Amino acid sequence: MSLRGRIAAPDGAAKRGPAPADGTAHLVPAYRTKLLEEIDLAEMSALAPHERRARLERVLGHIISREGPVLATQDRALLVRRVVDEALGLGVLEPLLEDATITEIMVNGPDQVFVERAGRVEQVPVRFASDEQLMQTIERIVSTVNRRVDESNPMVDARLPTGERVNVIIPPLALTGPTLTIRRFPRAYALHELIALGTLDEHIVSLLSAFIRARFNLIVSGGTGSGKTTLLNALSGLIPERERIITVEDAAELQLQQQHVIRLETRPPNVEGKGQITVRDLVRNSLRMRPDRIIVGEVRGGETLDMLQAMSTGHDGSLATVHANSSEDALMRLQTLASMSEVEIPFPALQDQINSAVDVIIQLARMGDGSRKVVEISLLASHGRETFQIASVSRFLARPASADGKVHGTFEHLPVPRRTADRIHMAGEAVPPVFGVARSADQVATREAAPQP
């Protein structure tokens, strides 16, 4: 069910057209009031979703016929749709929520609405009549998760029951007016679909499959919107069915297909500022739940230390994502985040923890044309308190942008270090032939990532 269906439950409508022209938009508030005056709310609540919409459209049609104005057939249909959307749904956002190609809706005050399609952000010709109308829409959304937004609580970050992530920030914090961001529930892509999209190739999938089945610890790194959760979802499908998996997320997005999956999600504080459950609380609790693997949607604080300790003390094969723009940056970020726990640990000790816990870093990037690519797969080759050493085994080599604006390139495959190949072999897996195995340290493309002071 869509966000529209969950809030308003007006199901069974045909695909929406564009918003009504300005010539009828000014009629919407008055006819919405007339409609609400004539219906019995108690009776409406007892109807099925599609019956509720049909009843409202019928009643509104009678009102327009009785009181005017005289409109062309198309304008009349648009006015009816818009008024019913306002009464039941989310008004001007309804057509956007019906569009399956839209992955994000960004409302920057009443006059600016942007959407993301295929990785590109564009403004759409949609606007709210006023700040008050936008606030009514926002209040309708947040009320579905028993949250409120007002001057004393001007920010709300929530996940709606079917997965959409909603962020609201209002004045006085938002100077441009009430601001609403809706991130659509991402569809779970299979690895073969990501190959078709050019995110990676079949040789990389074979190597990642060997890593996961050999219980390597993987970190998926990338910037905002680079596809970290999408790839993590797809990679999780390589985990054997017999294993017990526990997922920990700030806002649950992962859609694992295995049978034995326990999903944990954080909880924000209540209106009194109490009852908050953090990612760190959940990671710590997951260690007591006999997990075979732990998957953390994103590490962004002190829970990083708990995750690293779990990876290096018997929970091999775990996965997590981190927000970083390169493999080197990912290591620095893990080190910084781990230091944010209340436990005072010197940086050299954190280096030791990361070197013993992290095996593979998968770096994603969002390209200029909106596509996502696995731009590097690297292995952590350092040990103990050594300076971080990274060995690349795959890189995406981009070519200059073509006339169509598309990013083209090739995936380069490099030899896998002998130590890594031996570990894969001992697990009963094999290194894909296209990579090969380095016969000496000189064949491994390593580089140093200097630790933070």
GILINSUL-V408768 format. One line per field, one symbol per residue. ss: DSSP state (H for helix, E for strand, L for the rest). psi: psi as a letter, one per 30 degrees, with the letter a starting at -180 (. if undefined). burial: 1 if it has 16 or more other C-alpha atoms within 10 Angstrom, else 0. A space follows every 10 residues. Layout:
BEGIN
ss = ???
psi = ???
burial = ???
END
This chain:
BEGIN
ss = LLHHHHHHLL LLLLLLLLLL LHHHHLLHHH HHHHHHHHLL HHHHHLLLHH HHHHHHHHHH HHHHHHHLLL LLHHHHHHHH HHHHHHHHLL HHHHHHHHLL LEEEEEEELL LLEEEEELLE EEELLLLLLL HHHHHHHHHH HHHLLLLLLE LLELEEEEEL LLLLEEEEEL LLLLLLLLEE EEELLLLLLL HHHHHHHLLL LHHHHHHHHH HHHLLLLEEE EELLLLLHHH HHHHHHLLLL LLLLEEEEEL LLLLLLLLLL EEEEELELLL LLLLLLELHH HHHHHHLLLL LLEEEELLLL LLHHHHHHHH HHLLLLLLEE EEELLLHHHH HHHHHHHHLL LLLLLLHHHH HHHHHHHLLE EEEEEELLLL LEEEEEEEEE LLLLLLLEEE EEEEEEEELL LLLLLLLLEE EEELLELHHH HHHHHHLLLL LLLLLLELLL HHHLLEEEEL LLL
psi = kleeeeefhi lgllkkalll lfffeffeee feeeeffflj eeeeffllee eeeeeeeeee eeeeeefalk lleeeeeeee eeeeeeeebg bffeeeffjf fkfkkjjilf fkkllkkhfk kkklikllfl eeeeeeeeee efffghllka efifkkjlkl egfkkkkkkl kfejfglkkk kjjljkkjkl efeeeefgea lfeeeeeeee eefghkkkkj klakgfgeee eeeeefffkk ffljkkkkle jjfkikflei kkkkklklla fgglgkklee eeeeeffggh kekkjkekkg affeeeeeee eghfhlglll lkjlfleeee eeeeeeefff lfkjkleeee eeeeefekek kjklkjlfgf lkkjfkklkj fllbglkkkk jkfkkkjklk klfgfkklal kkklkkkeee eeeeefgglk kkefelkkfl fffkillkjk lk.
burial = 0111111111 1000000011 0001100110 1100100000 0000000010 1111011011 1011000000 0000010111 1111111111 1111111100 0111111111 1111111010 1000011100 0011101111 1100001110 0001110111 0011111111 0000001111 1111110100 1001100111 1011101111 1111111111 1110011111 1111111110 0001111111 1111110100 1001110000 0000000111 0110011000 1111111111 1111111111 1100111111 1111111111 1111111111 1000001101 1111111111 1111111001 1111111111 1100101111 1111110000 0000001000 1111111101 1111000011 1100111100 0001110000 000
END
